[in-house]
């Protein structure tokens, strides 16, 4: 995603955004990813081989299920670039999907029940054999934000210092209240579904890159996971890029909400790196407390209490969000992101999260299919259309 970080330029951001593929008439998930990828290749041509020190341009790829497709963005040092890459990827995915009678939609989970199909490949087949119903029922879409770090030592210092703030990002992005046709009672049921994987969730404080790599090696050596690609921690060092990968957010229907999550993620990374260089220790929040904080964010989104990121005590969600903005305010301002991120956060607090929008549309129409249809149109609106 991002490569390196100069002292003057903002850290680069790259996005991996998973989209649901749904039939354009029934709005149920449909297993058309291979046709979508073929159609997108005809529209854009083959992905050019990048230079040795550069990532590939924004493109589409497959994910674990044939009912979803993933946008892999080119890296950018500006939120305008992030928005452009996401808009380009969403447009390409949706045009390719429409060519085969489907749509590409940014939702954290499918609202309508449907049989799902494991993506092609021996690795996915082995995952289905090993993990059974967990893999067969897996159909969730997340927003993964990669932020450049100088090296693994800085990256692990960042992981140690952002961990207690990640529940607030989950709350702001929550966009998966409905599971198999019924309201789950959670703002982000995607987070609950991901919790079924043995390698998911928050981490302890590592203290060094060596300790981090020992922990990951031990996870793989347990023979529970197939490989390092199955390390589904809330945040981790990327195996492919010199980045920290923050994985907690739901796929956001509103593009500006996704852009804001990216901006907040970068600001968290920059703030944490600055704290590390000053010798400031990580907040002493236990992994057990973090699990409670993530559950609370998943359950209530921005509509109830969250846990204080420093004290792990319940506070109103609005107060926790204010604390996050204050914590990363200098980094947002230095990157030129403060106004854009603040507008998006204000929109979430005023008009609601994606989960709130889904519930309101379901209440109004009494049809889950209408909620998906609404999300399909909003997924592909221009950046800034609502805000």
Residue frames relative to the residue before (quaternion, step in Angstrom):
aa qw qx qy qz dx dy dz
X 1.0000 0.0000 0.0000 0.0000 0.00 0.00 0.00
X 0.8040 -0.0384 0.0459 0.5916 3.57 0.05 -1.24
X 0.1950 -0.7879 0.5758 0.0985 3.57 -1.02 0.70
X 0.8487 0.0188 -0.0511 0.5261 3.54 -0.52 1.20
X 0.1364 -0.7736 0.6108 0.0992 3.54 -1.32 0.12
X 0.2496 -0.7708 0.5695 0.1389 3.55 -0.40 1.20
X 0.6265 -0.5779 0.3688 0.3709 3.55 -1.18 0.54
X 0.7239 0.4339 -0.2481 0.4755 3.58 1.10 -0.62
X 0.7187 0.4524 -0.2581 0.4607 3.60 0.85 -0.93
X 0.5383 -0.5956 0.4750 0.3605 3.60 -1.09 0.61
X 0.5886 -0.5676 0.4403 0.3709 3.55 -1.18 0.53
X 0.4675 -0.6753 0.4897 0.2926 3.55 -1.03 0.73
X 0.2294 -0.7527 0.6096 0.0958 3.52 -1.25 0.69
X 0.0131 -0.7607 0.6482 0.0308 3.53 -1.10 0.76
X 0.2554 -0.7829 0.5583 0.1007 3.55 -1.11 0.73
X 0.0689 -0.7063 0.6987 0.0906 3.50 -1.28 0.66
X 0.0021 0.8157 -0.5746 0.0667 3.57 -0.46 1.24
X 0.2437 -0.7755 0.5711 0.1143 3.54 -0.71 1.14
X 0.1248 -0.7906 0.5984 0.0355 3.56 -0.94 0.99
X 0.4266 -0.6804 0.5403 0.2513 3.54 -1.17 0.71
X 0.2437 -0.7446 0.6038 0.1471 3.58 -1.01 0.84
X 0.0029 0.8185 -0.5706 0.0672 3.57 -0.59 1.19
X 0.5609 -0.5805 0.4743 0.3514 3.54 -1.22 0.58
X 0.4769 -0.7213 0.4318 0.2568 3.58 -0.82 1.00
X 0.7047 0.4134 -0.2817 0.5031 3.63 1.21 -0.13
X 0.7624 0.3412 -0.2052 0.5100 3.60 0.83 -0.90
X 0.2941 -0.7850 0.4748 0.2679 3.60 1.28 -0.57
X 0.4704 0.6368 -0.4637 0.3977 3.56 1.21 0.48
X 0.6202 -0.5340 0.4000 0.4126 3.60 -1.14 0.48
X 0.0689 -0.7998 0.5963 -0.0002 3.55 -1.02 0.85
X 0.4291 -0.7470 0.4656 0.2028 3.55 -0.90 1.03
X 0.2947 0.7920 -0.4743 0.2467 3.57 0.48 1.22
X 0.3037 0.8036 -0.4910 0.1446 3.62 1.18 0.18
X 0.6492 0.5219 -0.3495 0.4289 3.62 0.92 -0.76
X 0.6452 0.4958 -0.3147 0.4887 3.59 1.06 -0.71
X 0.6289 0.5272 -0.3325 0.4648 3.58 1.04 -0.75
X 0.6672 0.4887 -0.3097 0.4691 3.59 0.92 -0.84
X 0.6293 0.5177 -0.3367 0.4718 3.58 1.02 -0.74
X 0.6714 0.4960 -0.3042 0.4590 3.58 0.91 -0.91
X 0.6557 0.5050 -0.3261 0.4569 3.60 0.95 -0.80
X 0.6247 0.5300 -0.3432 0.4594 3.60 1.07 -0.68
X 0.6420 0.5078 -0.3303 0.4700 3.59 1.04 -0.70
X 0.6626 0.5150 -0.3030 0.4516 3.58 1.09 -0.71
X 0.8116 0.2832 -0.1106 0.4988 3.58 0.95 -0.87
X 0.4483 -0.6404 0.4905 0.3851 3.58 1.16 -0.50
X 0.6776 -0.4818 0.3446 0.4359 3.58 -1.24 0.15
X 0.5587 -0.5840 0.4631 0.3638 3.56 -1.20 0.57
X 0.3838 -0.7340 0.4992 0.2545 3.61 -0.62 1.00
X 0.5066 -0.6226 0.4920 0.3372 3.54 -1.12 0.65
X 0.3385 -0.7619 0.5088 0.2147 3.61 -0.66 1.03
X 0.6210 -0.4843 0.4384 0.4331 3.52 -1.31 0.14
X 0.6886 -0.5222 0.3109 0.3955 3.55 -1.19 0.54
X 0.7676 0.3482 -0.1888 0.5038 3.60 1.04 -0.69
X 0.6640 0.4791 -0.3014 0.4886 3.59 1.22 0.36
X 0.4451 -0.6788 0.5103 0.2841 3.60 -1.09 0.68
X 0.5950 -0.5524 0.4199 0.4055 3.62 -1.20 0.27
X 0.5825 -0.5687 0.4302 0.3901 3.60 -1.19 0.36
X 0.7154 -0.4173 0.3296 0.4532 3.56 -1.33 0.15
X 0.1369 0.7904 -0.5798 0.1427 3.56 -0.81 1.03
X 0.4699 -0.6497 0.5213 0.2920 3.54 -1.37 0.10
X 0.0091 0.7800 -0.6257 -0.0036 3.53 -1.20 0.58
X 0.5821 -0.5822 0.4317 0.3685 3.58 -1.26 0.21
X 0.2371 -0.7277 0.6216 0.1668 3.51 -1.35 0.34
X 0.8058 -0.3335 0.1860 0.4526 3.58 -1.28 -0.23
X 0.7842 0.2545 -0.1350 0.5495 3.60 1.10 -0.61
X 0.5465 -0.6323 0.4478 0.3178 3.54 -1.17 0.65
X 0.6282 0.5323 -0.3277 0.4633 3.58 1.29 -0.15
X 0.7335 0.3334 -0.2477 0.5381 3.60 1.15 0.36
X 0.1546 -0.7492 0.6369 0.0960 3.52 -1.34 0.43
X 0.2671 -0.7796 0.5487 0.1406 3.56 -1.12 0.63
X 0.2930 -0.7006 0.6245 0.1824 3.52 -1.12 0.84
X 0.0796 -0.7470 0.6579 0.0534 3.55 -0.96 0.91
X 0.2385 -0.8213 0.5045 0.1186 3.56 -0.32 1.24
X 0.4939 -0.5621 0.5524 0.3675 3.49 -1.32 0.29
X 0.5256 -0.6466 0.4381 0.3371 3.62 -1.06 0.59
X 0.0685 -0.7831 0.6177 0.0232 3.53 -1.22 0.58
X 0.3571 -0.7174 0.5522 0.2302 3.55 -1.19 0.52
X 0.7114 0.3732 -0.2596 0.5359 3.61 1.27 0.08
X 0.5371 -0.6071 0.4671 0.3532 3.56 -1.16 0.53
X 0.5624 0.5689 -0.3942 0.4523 3.59 1.13 -0.45
X 0.6562 0.4970 -0.3047 0.4791 3.57 1.02 -0.79
X 0.6192 0.5288 -0.3366 0.4729 3.59 1.03 -0.76
X 0.6598 0.5058 -0.3039 0.4653 3.58 0.91 -0.94
X 0.6650 0.5067 -0.3079 0.4540 3.58 0.93 -0.85
X 0.6606 0.5022 -0.3124 0.4624 3.58 0.95 -0.84
X 0.6622 0.4926 -0.3094 0.4723 3.58 0.97 -0.83
X 0.6483 0.5098 -0.3230 0.4642 3.59 0.94 -0.84
X 0.6405 0.5171 -0.3202 0.4689 3.59 0.99 -0.81
X 0.6859 0.4858 -0.2883 0.4587 3.58 0.87 -0.91
X 0.6515 0.5054 -0.3176 0.4683 3.57 0.97 -0.83
X 0.6563 0.5086 -0.3180 0.4578 3.58 0.92 -0.86
X 0.6540 0.5055 -0.3160 0.4658 3.58 0.92 -0.87
X 0.6611 0.5109 -0.3117 0.4525 3.59 0.89 -0.92
X 0.7048 0.4676 -0.2801 0.4541 3.58 0.87 -0.93
X 0.6396 0.5068 -0.3398 0.4675 3.61 0.99 -0.73
X 0.6532 0.4963 -0.3158 0.4767 3.57 0.98 -0.81
X 0.6486 0.5084 -0.3208 0.4668 3.59 0.99 -0.78
X 0.6547 0.5146 -0.3261 0.4475 3.61 0.91 -0.82
X 0.6100 0.5669 -0.3574 0.4227 3.59 1.09 -0.59
X 0.7477 0.2995 -0.2009 0.5576 3.60 1.23 -0.32
X 0.6530 -0.5760 0.3007 0.3891 3.59 1.16 0.65
X 0.6210 0.5223 -0.3389 0.4762 3.58 1.18 0.50
X 0.2634 -0.7130 0.6116 0.2196 3.55 -1.37 -0.11
X 0.3130 -0.7090 0.5982 0.2034 3.56 -1.28 0.50
X 0.0368 -0.8384 0.5384 -0.0765 3.56 -0.53 1.24
X 0.3405 -0.7301 0.5603 0.1927 3.55 -1.01 0.89
X 0.2661 0.7165 -0.5890 0.2624 3.55 -0.14 1.38
X 0.5190 -0.6669 0.4356 0.3101 3.58 -1.04 0.71
X 0.7776 0.0380 -0.0167 0.6273 3.56 1.19 -0.62
X 0.5491 -0.5670 0.4832 0.3789 3.53 -1.31 0.19
X 0.3834 -0.7268 0.5194 0.2347 3.56 -0.93 0.87
X 0.7497 0.3580 -0.1851 0.5249 3.56 1.12 -0.68
X 0.4640 -0.6816 0.4775 0.3034 3.60 -0.88 0.83
X 0.1350 0.7720 -0.6111 0.1113 3.55 -1.09 0.75
X 0.5355 -0.5742 0.4996 0.3660 3.54 -1.23 0.48
X 0.1670 -0.7865 0.5871 0.0942 3.57 -1.01 0.78
X 0.2746 -0.7718 0.5640 0.1047 3.53 -1.24 0.56
X 0.4546 -0.6881 0.4981 0.2678 3.54 -0.82 1.05
X 0.5366 -0.6358 0.4545 0.3183 3.55 -1.01 0.84
X 0.6230 -0.5567 0.3985 0.3785 3.54 -1.20 0.53
X 0.5903 0.5818 -0.4344 0.3528 3.55 -1.16 0.62
X 0.5769 -0.6216 0.4158 0.3284 3.53 -1.08 0.79
X 0.6281 0.5570 -0.3508 0.4149 3.59 0.97 -0.79
X 0.6866 0.4681 -0.2940 0.4722 3.60 0.86 -0.91
X 0.6195 0.5311 -0.3449 0.4638 3.59 1.05 -0.68
X 0.6585 0.4935 -0.3108 0.4756 3.58 0.99 -0.79
X 0.6162 0.5333 -0.3507 0.4614 3.59 1.06 -0.67
X 0.6416 0.5089 -0.3304 0.4693 3.59 0.99 -0.77
X 0.6572 0.5103 -0.3188 0.4540 3.58 0.93 -0.83
X 0.7172 0.4570 -0.2610 0.4567 3.58 0.91 -0.89
X 0.8167 0.3077 -0.1292 0.4708 3.58 0.82 -0.98
X 0.3831 -0.7986 0.4298 0.1753 3.56 1.30 0.25
X 0.8654 -0.0225 0.0367 0.4993 3.53 -0.93 -1.01
X 0.5785 0.5854 -0.3839 0.4186 3.60 1.05 -0.65
X 0.7046 0.4274 -0.2645 0.5009 3.59 0.92 -0.86
X 0.6530 0.5260 -0.3326 0.4317 3.60 0.93 -0.82
X 0.7326 0.4040 -0.2396 0.4926 3.61 1.01 -0.73
X 0.4849 0.6899 -0.4315 0.3206 3.60 1.23 -0.24
X 0.3139 0.6915 -0.6130 0.2179 3.54 -0.72 1.13
X 0.3057 0.7285 -0.5402 0.2899 3.53 0.28 1.33
X 0.2161 -0.7748 0.5847 0.1054 3.56 -1.16 0.64
X 0.0749 -0.8177 0.5705 -0.0130 3.53 -0.72 1.14
X 0.3500 -0.6711 0.6085 0.2385 3.51 -1.42 0.14
X 0.0728 -0.8077 0.5850 -0.0058 3.57 -0.46 1.24
X 0.1563 -0.8062 0.5692 0.0404 3.57 -0.70 1.14
X 0.1640 -0.7674 0.6158 0.0703 3.56 -0.80 1.10
X 0.0388 -0.7830 0.6208 -0.0026 3.57 -0.87 0.99
X 0.4963 -0.6982 0.4357 0.2764 3.56 -0.79 1.06
X 0.0441 -0.7548 0.6535 0.0347 3.53 -1.18 0.74
X 0.6184 -0.5876 0.3790 0.3588 3.55 -1.19 0.57
X 0.7758 -0.1464 0.1461 0.5962 3.58 0.99 -0.85
X 0.7255 -0.4403 0.2972 0.4375 3.57 -1.29 0.07
X 0.6206 0.5464 -0.3633 0.4293 3.60 1.00 -0.69
X 0.6578 0.4662 -0.3101 0.5038 3.58 0.92 -0.82
X 0.6401 0.5524 -0.3308 0.4191 3.59 0.95 -0.86
X 0.6891 0.4561 -0.2899 0.4827 3.59 0.90 -0.85
X 0.5953 0.5399 -0.3657 0.4695 3.60 1.06 -0.62
X 0.6321 0.5169 -0.3164 0.4829 3.57 1.07 -0.75
X 0.6430 0.5263 -0.3296 0.4483 3.61 0.85 -0.93
X 0.6654 0.5202 -0.3031 0.4413 3.57 0.95 -0.89
X 0.7643 0.4059 -0.1905 0.4634 3.60 1.07 -0.72
X 0.6752 0.4639 -0.3180 0.4772 3.62 1.19 -0.21
X 0.4767 0.7389 -0.4164 0.2311 3.59 1.18 -0.54
X 0.7202 0.4559 -0.2757 0.4444 3.62 0.87 -0.84
X 0.6464 0.5134 -0.3193 0.4654 3.61 1.28 -0.22
X 0.5248 0.6846 -0.4012 0.3081 3.59 1.18 -0.39
X 0.5913 0.5612 -0.4021 0.4169 3.68 0.98 -0.51
X 0.6195 0.5360 -0.3578 0.4482 3.62 1.05 -0.62
X 0.6243 0.5163 -0.3409 0.4770 3.60 1.04 -0.71
X 0.6296 0.5229 -0.3395 0.4637 3.60 0.97 -0.79
X 0.6576 0.5156 -0.3207 0.4459 3.59 0.87 -0.90
X 0.6803 0.4963 -0.2962 0.4507 3.60 0.88 -0.91
X 0.7335 0.4269 -0.2317 0.4754 3.60 1.05 -0.74
X 0.4027 0.7693 -0.4588 0.1883 3.61 1.20 -0.35
X 0.1315 0.8025 -0.5506 0.1884 3.55 -0.64 1.22
X 0.6736 0.4693 -0.3049 0.4827 3.60 1.02 0.71
X 0.1258 0.8423 -0.5157 0.0937 3.61 0.60 1.08
X 0.7389 0.4100 -0.2061 0.4935 3.58 1.17 -0.55
X 0.0396 -0.7949 0.6040 -0.0418 3.54 -0.90 1.02
X 0.8476 -0.0583 -0.0046 0.5274 3.57 -0.70 1.15
X 0.7660 -0.4234 0.1943 0.4430 3.55 0.91 0.99
X 0.7328 0.3724 -0.2306 0.5207 3.60 1.23 -0.09
X 0.5267 -0.5999 0.4909 0.3489 3.54 -1.15 0.62
X 0.3668 -0.7723 0.4857 0.1818 3.55 -0.65 1.16
X 0.4688 -0.6449 0.4669 0.3825 3.57 1.18 -0.54
X 0.6667 0.4523 -0.2867 0.5184 3.58 1.31 -0.11
X 0.4770 -0.6336 0.5194 0.3180 3.56 -1.17 0.58
X 0.7732 0.1129 -0.0684 0.6202 3.58 1.13 -0.71
X 0.0953 -0.7932 0.6002 0.0405 3.56 -0.12 1.25
X 0.4826 0.6455 -0.4416 0.3942 3.58 1.21 -0.31
X 0.6461 0.5196 -0.3338 0.4485 3.59 0.92 -0.83
X 0.6447 0.5114 -0.3252 0.4659 3.58 1.00 -0.76
X 0.6547 0.5061 -0.3155 0.4644 3.59 0.97 -0.84
X 0.6524 0.5045 -0.3205 0.4659 3.60 0.97 -0.77
X 0.6032 0.5885 -0.3470 0.4117 3.57 1.15 -0.58
X 0.5504 0.6100 -0.3989 0.4073 3.60 1.23 -0.17
X 0.6089 0.5454 -0.3594 0.4501 3.58 1.20 -0.39
X 0.5095 -0.6968 0.4065 0.2994 3.61 -0.82 0.92
X 0.7248 0.4379 -0.2389 0.4752 3.60 1.18 -0.44
X 0.5151 0.6648 -0.4067 0.3567 3.59 1.24 0.23
X 0.6400 0.5966 -0.3813 0.2986 3.51 -1.36 0.13
X 0.7102 -0.4478 0.3289 0.4324 3.56 -1.32 -0.16
X 0.3606 -0.7270 0.5484 0.2014 3.53 -1.30 0.32
X 0.5437 -0.5546 0.5060 0.3752 3.51 -1.35 0.18
X 0.5745 -0.5203 0.4646 0.4283 3.58 -1.29 -0.07
X 0.3107 -0.7939 0.4979 0.1591 3.59 -0.62 1.12
X 0.3177 -0.7922 0.4719 0.2208 3.59 0.91 -0.84
X 0.7988 -0.0448 0.0446 0.5983 3.60 1.14 -0.53
X 0.6192 -0.5333 0.4178 0.3969 3.55 -1.26 0.37
X 0.6195 0.5508 -0.3493 0.4368 3.60 1.00 -0.76
X 0.6651 0.4926 -0.3072 0.4697 3.59 0.94 -0.87
X 0.6170 0.5375 -0.3417 0.4623 3.60 1.01 -0.76
X 0.7080 0.4608 -0.2817 0.4550 3.58 0.73 -0.99
X 0.5998 0.5364 -0.3670 0.4667 3.61 1.08 -0.58
X 0.6524 0.5178 -0.3163 0.4541 3.57 0.95 -0.88
X 0.6706 0.4790 -0.3061 0.4765 3.60 0.91 -0.85
X 0.6317 0.5279 -0.3314 0.4609 3.59 0.97 -0.81
X 0.6549 0.5084 -0.3129 0.4634 3.59 0.98 -0.82
X 0.6142 0.5401 -0.3498 0.4569 3.60 1.03 -0.73
X 0.6956 0.4586 -0.2783 0.4779 3.58 0.85 -0.93
X 0.6558 0.5260 -0.3134 0.4416 3.60 0.98 -0.83
X 0.5509 0.6247 -0.3951 0.3876 3.61 1.18 -0.40
X 0.3244 -0.7653 0.4762 0.2870 3.58 1.29 -0.49
X 0.4170 0.6522 -0.5020 0.3857 3.56 1.19 0.56
X 0.7391 0.3496 -0.1926 0.5426 3.56 0.95 -0.91
X 0.5163 -0.6255 0.4750 0.3416 3.56 -1.16 0.49
X 0.7922 -0.1111 0.1543 0.5798 3.56 0.95 -0.90
X 0.7171 -0.4486 0.3160 0.4297 3.57 -1.32 0.03
X 0.5667 0.6027 -0.3817 0.4121 3.59 1.19 -0.40
X 0.6650 0.4916 -0.2991 0.4760 3.58 1.25 -0.33
X 0.4404 0.6461 -0.4922 0.3825 3.59 1.17 0.39
X 0.0483 -0.8588 0.5087 -0.0378 3.55 0.04 1.36
X 0.1544 0.8180 -0.5369 0.1367 3.59 0.98 0.80
X 0.6505 -0.5228 0.3786 0.4003 3.57 -1.23 0.49
X 0.7643 -0.0466 0.0159 0.6430 3.58 1.17 -0.62
X 0.0191 0.8039 -0.5897 0.0754 3.55 -1.01 0.81
X 0.5203 -0.5408 0.5203 0.4076 3.53 -1.34 -0.01
X 0.4571 -0.6738 0.5020 0.2917 3.57 -0.93 0.84
X 0.4347 -0.6854 0.5243 0.2577 3.54 -1.12 0.73
X 0.7484 0.4222 -0.2087 0.4670 3.60 1.16 -0.56
X 0.7982 0.2291 -0.0865 0.5504 3.56 1.08 -0.69
X 0.4998 -0.6289 0.4858 0.3444 3.63 -1.17 0.38
X 0.4295 0.6928 -0.4452 0.3706 3.53 0.60 1.22
X 0.3696 -0.5938 0.6427 0.3128 3.45 -1.48 0.12
X 0.1855 -0.7836 0.5878 0.0779 3.58 -0.88 1.01
X 0.1450 -0.7873 0.5982 0.0373 3.56 -0.58 1.23
X 0.1372 -0.8716 0.4696 -0.0310 3.55 -0.38 1.35
X 0.4878 0.7338 -0.4020 0.2490 3.62 1.21 -0.02
X 0.6446 0.5935 -0.3344 0.3471 3.60 1.03 -0.68
X 0.4639 -0.6030 0.5716 0.3072 3.52 -1.28 0.56
X 0.5595 -0.5139 0.5036 0.4113 3.55 -1.28 0.29
X 0.2611 -0.7886 0.5455 0.1113 3.59 -0.77 1.08
X 0.4372 -0.7008 0.4920 0.2751 3.59 -0.72 1.00
X 0.7027 0.4139 -0.2575 0.5182 3.59 0.87 -0.92
X 0.4538 -0.7091 0.4660 0.2722 3.58 -0.63 1.10
X 0.6570 0.5229 -0.3245 0.4354 3.62 0.93 -0.81
X 0.6022 0.5303 -0.3676 0.4700 3.59 1.13 -0.50
X 0.6374 0.5140 -0.3254 0.4729 3.59 0.99 -0.79
X 0.6443 0.5162 -0.3201 0.4647 3.58 0.96 -0.85
X 0.6505 0.5141 -0.3198 0.4585 3.59 0.98 -0.79
X 0.6215 0.5220 -0.3450 0.4715 3.60 1.00 -0.75
X 0.6361 0.5197 -0.3253 0.4684 3.59 1.00 -0.80
X 0.6703 0.5000 -0.3018 0.4579 3.58 0.93 -0.87
X 0.6544 0.4962 -0.3094 0.4794 3.57 1.00 -0.80
X 0.6230 0.5374 -0.3425 0.4537 3.59 1.01 -0.76
X 0.6652 0.4853 -0.3175 0.4703 3.59 0.87 -0.88
X 0.6579 0.5122 -0.3179 0.4514 3.58 0.92 -0.85
X 0.6166 0.5302 -0.3423 0.4706 3.60 1.05 -0.69
X 0.6587 0.5049 -0.3117 0.4627 3.58 0.91 -0.89
X 0.6751 0.4902 -0.3051 0.4592 3.59 0.86 -0.92
X 0.6526 0.5149 -0.3128 0.4595 3.58 0.93 -0.89
X 0.6638 0.5046 -0.3039 0.4609 3.57 0.95 -0.87
X 0.6470 0.5130 -0.3213 0.4636 3.58 0.95 -0.82
X 0.6417 0.5116 -0.3204 0.4731 3.58 1.02 -0.79
X 0.6320 0.5243 -0.3317 0.4644 3.60 0.98 -0.81
X 0.6455 0.5299 -0.3161 0.4501 3.57 0.92 -0.91
X 0.6835 0.4857 -0.2943 0.4586 3.57 0.87 -0.92
X 0.6674 0.4744 -0.3015 0.4885 3.59 1.15 -0.55
X 0.5144 -0.6557 0.4094 0.3713 3.57 1.26 -0.22
X 0.4097 0.7036 -0.4838 0.3209 3.61 1.21 0.35
X 0.3774 -0.7477 0.4932 0.2352 3.62 -0.72 0.97
X 0.5987 -0.5425 0.4333 0.3994 3.60 -1.24 0.31
X 0.5797 -0.5524 0.4560 0.3883 3.56 -1.22 0.45
X 0.3986 -0.7552 0.4691 0.2253 3.62 -0.77 0.99
X 0.2284 0.7612 -0.5627 0.2276 3.57 0.66 1.16
X 0.4037 -0.7420 0.4820 0.2327 3.57 -0.72 1.06
X 0.6270 -0.5245 0.4131 0.4013 3.55 -1.28 0.36
X 0.6080 0.5481 -0.3489 0.4562 3.60 1.06 -0.69
X 0.6639 0.4884 -0.3015 0.4793 3.60 0.94 -0.83
X 0.6357 0.5267 -0.3318 0.4566 3.57 1.04 -0.74
X 0.6183 0.5280 -0.3564 0.4603 3.59 1.00 -0.69
X 0.6421 0.5058 -0.3196 0.4792 3.57 1.01 -0.77
X 0.6552 0.5146 -0.3130 0.4559 3.58 0.98 -0.84
X 0.6593 0.4911 -0.3105 0.4773 3.59 0.98 -0.81
X 0.6267 0.5211 -0.3447 0.4657 3.61 0.98 -0.76
X 0.6566 0.5196 -0.3151 0.4468 3.59 0.91 -0.90
X 0.6562 0.4968 -0.3081 0.4770 3.60 0.96 -0.85
X 0.6449 0.5172 -0.3132 0.4675 3.57 1.01 -0.83
X 0.6894 0.4961 -0.2857 0.4439 3.59 0.93 -0.87
X 0.8385 0.2553 -0.0879 0.4734 3.59 0.69 -1.07
X 0.2975 -0.7457 0.5427 0.2468 3.64 1.08 -0.43
X 0.7501 -0.3167 0.2591 0.5195 3.58 -0.77 -1.03
X 0.5753 0.6569 -0.3356 0.3534 3.58 1.29 0.05
X 0.7654 0.2587 -0.1809 0.5608 3.61 1.20 0.19
X 0.7240 -0.3518 0.3010 0.5113 3.53 -1.04 -0.76
X 0.1494 -0.6997 0.6813 0.1546 3.51 -1.38 0.40
X 0.5031 -0.6191 0.4860 0.3570 3.58 -1.25 0.03
X 0.5606 -0.6091 0.4520 0.3323 3.54 -0.99 0.92
X 0.4544 -0.7287 0.4349 0.2708 3.63 -0.64 1.05
X 0.7209 0.4116 -0.2597 0.4935 3.61 1.17 -0.35
X 0.7921 0.3055 -0.1368 0.5104 3.58 1.05 -0.75
X 0.3198 -0.7811 0.4782 0.2429 3.60 1.29 -0.26
X 0.4914 0.6065 -0.4620 0.4210 3.58 1.06 0.81
X 0.5757 -0.6252 0.3871 0.3575 3.63 -1.02 0.69
X 0.0631 0.7512 -0.6538 0.0652 3.53 -1.07 0.96
X 0.6295 -0.5191 0.3831 0.4329 3.65 -1.12 0.37
X 0.6017 -0.5895 0.3972 0.3643 3.57 -1.04 0.78
X 0.6343 0.5432 -0.3380 0.4341 3.58 0.96 -0.81
X 0.6439 0.5128 -0.3237 0.4665 3.58 1.04 -0.70
X 0.6436 0.5113 -0.3248 0.4679 3.58 0.99 -0.79
X 0.6464 0.5067 -0.3180 0.4736 3.59 1.02 -0.78
X 0.6263 0.5180 -0.3343 0.4771 3.59 1.02 -0.75
X 0.6338 0.5242 -0.3305 0.4629 3.59 1.00 -0.77
X 0.6391 0.5205 -0.3279 0.4617 3.59 0.97 -0.83
X 0.6795 0.4874 -0.3012 0.4582 3.59 0.83 -0.95
X 0.6444 0.4990 -0.3276 0.4780 3.59 1.01 -0.70
X 0.6406 0.5501 -0.3189 0.4305 3.57 0.99 -0.87
X 0.7975 0.2806 -0.1339 0.5171 3.60 0.91 -0.89
X 0.3396 0.7958 -0.4643 0.1892 3.60 1.27 0.06
X 0.6567 0.5092 -0.3270 0.4500 3.60 0.90 -0.86
X 0.6678 0.4969 -0.3016 0.4650 3.59 0.96 -0.86
X 0.6253 0.5211 -0.3378 0.4726 3.60 1.01 -0.74
X 0.6774 0.4971 -0.2939 0.4556 3.56 0.89 -0.92
X 0.6625 0.5161 -0.3133 0.4434 3.58 0.92 -0.87
X 0.7024 0.4456 -0.2633 0.4886 3.59 1.08 -0.70
X 0.4865 -0.6682 0.4314 0.3616 3.61 1.24 -0.19
X 0.5231 0.6814 -0.3671 0.3567 3.58 1.29 0.34
X 0.4691 0.7394 -0.4292 0.2214 3.57 1.18 -0.42
X 0.6887 0.4860 -0.3094 0.4401 3.61 0.76 -0.94
X 0.6905 0.4887 -0.2978 0.4425 3.58 0.81 -0.97
X 0.6723 0.4786 -0.3022 0.4770 3.58 0.91 -0.87
X 0.6492 0.5207 -0.3287 0.4465 3.61 0.93 -0.83
X 0.6348 0.5201 -0.3376 0.4610 3.61 0.98 -0.76
X 0.6734 0.4926 -0.3067 0.4580 3.58 0.91 -0.87
X 0.6505 0.4986 -0.3212 0.4744 3.60 0.96 -0.82
X 0.6252 0.5226 -0.3388 0.4704 3.59 0.99 -0.76
X 0.6388 0.5257 -0.3244 0.4587 3.58 1.01 -0.79
X 0.6416 0.5161 -0.3241 0.4658 3.57 0.97 -0.83
X 0.6991 0.4679 -0.2780 0.4637 3.57 0.87 -0.91
X 0.6920 0.4692 -0.2762 0.4740 3.61 1.08 -0.69
X 0.8147 0.2739 -0.1119 0.4987 3.57 0.70 -1.11
X 0.5931 -0.5983 0.3587 0.4020 3.59 1.21 -0.23
X 0.5603 -0.5745 0.4851 0.3474 3.51 -1.35 0.35
X 0.6979 -0.4125 0.3531 0.4670 3.55 -1.29 -0.06
X 0.6233 0.5407 -0.3398 0.4513 3.58 1.04 -0.75
X 0.6426 0.5157 -0.3228 0.4658 3.58 0.97 -0.83
X 0.6481 0.5219 -0.3147 0.4566 3.58 0.96 -0.89
X 0.6463 0.5193 -0.3291 0.4519 3.59 0.91 -0.86
X 0.6823 0.4913 -0.2981 0.4519 3.57 0.87 -0.92
X 0.6473 0.5134 -0.3228 0.4616 3.59 0.99 -0.77
X 0.6635 0.4924 -0.3071 0.4722 3.58 0.95 -0.83
X 0.6406 0.5100 -0.3263 0.4724 3.58 1.01 -0.76
X 0.6452 0.5142 -0.3237 0.4632 3.58 0.97 -0.80
X 0.6837 0.4984 -0.2843 0.4509 3.58 0.98 -0.86
X 0.7945 0.3363 -0.1502 0.4829 3.57 0.86 -0.98
X 0.2406 -0.7892 0.5126 0.2375 3.57 1.22 -0.62
X 0.6564 0.4558 -0.3157 0.5116 3.59 1.18 0.55
X 0.4010 -0.7223 0.5110 0.2374 3.56 -0.64 1.12
X 0.6027 0.5669 -0.3617 0.4295 3.59 1.07 -0.69
X 0.6347 0.5316 -0.3330 0.4514 3.59 1.05 -0.71
X 0.6076 0.5431 -0.3508 0.4612 3.58 1.11 -0.63
X 0.6613 0.4921 -0.3076 0.4754 3.58 0.95 -0.86
X 0.6394 0.5260 -0.3271 0.4555 3.59 0.96 -0.84
X 0.6360 0.5171 -0.3178 0.4766 3.58 1.01 -0.82
X 0.6742 0.4929 -0.2984 0.4620 3.58 0.90 -0.89
X 0.6088 0.5587 -0.3583 0.4345 3.60 1.05 -0.68
X 0.6753 0.4736 -0.3002 0.4791 3.57 0.96 -0.78
X 0.6957 0.4760 -0.2886 0.4540 3.59 0.89 -0.85
X 0.5586 0.6097 -0.3936 0.4017 3.60 1.12 -0.55
X 0.7981 0.3265 -0.1395 0.4869 3.57 0.95 -0.87
X 0.3827 0.6933 -0.5155 0.3274 3.58 1.14 0.54
X 0.6022 -0.5756 0.3977 0.3845 3.60 -1.10 0.55
X 0.6214 -0.5261 0.4249 0.3958 3.55 -1.22 0.51
X 0.8189 0.2425 -0.1919 0.4835 3.56 -0.99 0.90
X 0.3955 0.7583 -0.4616 0.2356 3.60 1.26 0.05
X 0.7623 0.3476 -0.2064 0.5055 3.60 0.98 -0.76
X 0.7345 0.4457 -0.2375 0.4533 3.57 1.00 -0.75
